[in-house]
Amino acid sequence: MRIDIITIFPQMFEDVFSHSIIKRAQDKGILEVFIHDLRDYTQDKHRKVDASPFGGGPGMVMRPEPIFRAVESVLVPHIPRDKQRVILLSPQGKLLSQSMAKRLIRFRQVILVCGRYEGVDERVRDFLVDEEVSIGDYVLSGGEIPAMVVVDCLTRLLPGVLGDEDSKKFESFEGGLLDFPQYTRPRKFRGLEVPRVLLCGDHKKIEAWRRRQALKKTKEN
């Protein structure tokens, strides 16, 4: 998979993508991540990416021209358009979920456009992006942190990235359930003991206990 991120703060991504699973995926050649500075696609000497909104109102709105140029420039010509997905990170978008992530990893190229200020010109939504994605019902300063979340979420699902492929099957939200409680050494800590069923060696009993706990946690939360 190839992921392109269009942003006015490319430096925000440098350290995040050079560690852990995302770095491992890139080192293995499973994932390519490219960061593009939106200001490189402006055509004025001040490299302006925003302007005041028509009709008045507070704040600034991201202009359509540099966003259109950036997306059209990074679309890989030899990848069929139906294997590419252009996404705007926006609080107005559909909520990111595990099922959405599974759908998105079927694309060969995903382009993430990071919104800023009071939002983007509506023509970007109407005529350029394929969909909008939100990571929650709250407002952030921009789409950069949501883009990091999307990349991490997608990377975990790519075949060959995780050391133990079976771990995907038991993560939260797989099968519609939250994860079951996990314990490790020591068996007793400050008077708190690991549930005995996990020490019994009976895998059927352990599996049944874990499912009950997952159901309980899902109902509670």
N, C-alpha and C positions, 0 to 999 in steps of 0.2 A: 504494500500500500504506500501511496505517496500522499502526504499531507502538506498543503501550503497554507501559511498563515499570513494574512494581510493586516498590518497594524501600523500605528504611528509611534509605537514604542517597541521596536524589535529587540532592544537590549534586555527587556524583561524576560525573554525566553531563554537566553543563553545558558544560564546556570541550571534552570529547571530541567532542560532536556539533555543535560550532560551527566545524569546520574540514574541509577536504578534501572527499572524495567525499560524505560524509553531508550536509554543509552544502549542497553543490551540488544534491543530490537534493531536499532540502527547498526550496531556493530555486526550483527548477524546478517544484515542486508534484507531483513524482513520488512523494515519500515524506512522510508525516507521522509525527513521533515525539512521544509524550506521556509525561512522567515523572510518576508518582503516588507520593506519600508514603504508605506503608502505615499509618503512625500516624494519618493523617486518617480512617481507617476503624475506629478503636477507639471504644469507648463508655464508657471509664472516664477519670477525671480525670488519671491518670498515663500514659495513652496506651500501655499495655503491649501488646506484640505477642508476648511469650514467657511460658512458664511451665515449672516443673520437670516432668520426665517421670514419668508414672505408672509404678510398679514400681521407681522409684529409678534411680540412675545419674548420671554427671557431666553438667554443662552444662545448657542450657535448650533447649526445643523451641518452635518458632514455633506459635502458637495458630491454630486453623482459622477462627475467626469473622471476624477482620479480613481474612484472605486471601479468603474467600468473598465478603464484602461488596465488597471492592475489585474483584475480577474481575467480579462481577455488575453493578457500577456502570459499568465502563468498556466492557463489551460494547455495541457500537453496535446499537441496535434494528433499523435498516433494512438491516443486513447479514445475509444468511441465515446461520444457525448453521453450516452446512456450509462456509461461506467464512471461518470464524473458527477460530483455533487457539490454545489456551491451553497454554503450555509452562512447565514448572518447570525452572529451571536447577539441576542436581544432579549430583554425581559418580556417582550411581547410574544416570544416564540413558544413552540411546544416544549413541554418539560422533558429534559433528557432522562431517559430510562434505559434499563438494560435491554429491553426489547428494541428500542430505537438504535442502540449501539450495535446490536446484532445485525440490524438491517443495514447500517452504514458501512460495516466492514466488508460488505459485498461490493462496494465501489472500489475502483483501482486508484482514483484520485479524489481527495476531499479537500475543498478550499474553504477555509474559515476566515470570514471577514469580521474583524473586531470593530464594533461600533464604539462611538465616544460622544461626548458632549450631550446635547438634547436628543440625539438620534441621527439617523441618516435620511437623506432625501427619499421620499416615498417611491420614486422611480426605480431605486435600487431594489426595493422589495417587489415591485410589480413586474419588472422586466429583466432582472439580472439573477437574483438568487433563486435557488430551488426550494429552499425552506428556511425558516427561522427556528433557532433552538435557544432555550433558556435553561439555566441550571437551578432555577428556583424563583419563588415569588418574592423577590426583594431586589433592590436597586444597587448596582455596583458602579464604580467609576467608569468602567469600560468593559469591552469584551475579551480582554487579554486573559484574565484569570479563568473565565468560562472556557476559553479556547484550550488552556492547559488541562482543564478537567476533561474536556472532550477527548483530547489526544491520549491522556492516561487511560481513560475508559476504553477507547478503541484498541489501544496497544495491547492491553491484557487479553483481548479476545483473538488476536492474530495467532494462527497456528505456529507453534515452535517458540513462542516468546517465553511463556512460563516454564519453569523447570519441571513442574509436575502438572501435566495437562489435566489430571483428574481434579486438581484443586478448583478448576472453573465450575465443576458440577455442583460443588458444595458451598459456593459463595452466596452471600445475601442476594436476594431477588431472583435467583435461579429457581425455577419452578414456582414462582410467586411467593416464596417464603423468605423471611429474614434468616440469618445464619444462627446456628445453635451455639450455646456457650462453649468456649474452649478453655482448657486448663493445661498447665505444664508443671515442671518441677519448680519448687519442692512440693511433695504431696501434702504437707501441712505447713501453713504460713500464718504466724500470729494467731494460732488457734483455729484458723479457717482451713478445712479439709476439702480435698478434691472429692466429688461425688463417687461413692464406692462402685457404682455401676461401671464407671470408666476404667476401673482397675480389675474387673472380673475376668476379662479375656473372652467373654462371650460376645461375639460381634453382632449377633442378631439382637441381643438385649441392648447393646450400646446403640445400634442403629435406631431401634424403637424409642429409646430414651431421647436421642438427639432429635428425632422427628417431633416428639411431644414437646420438647423444649422450643423448637423452632416455631411450631404452631402457637405456643403460648406467647412467645415474644412478638410474633406477627400480630396476634390479636391485641396485645397490649399497646403496641406502637403504631 
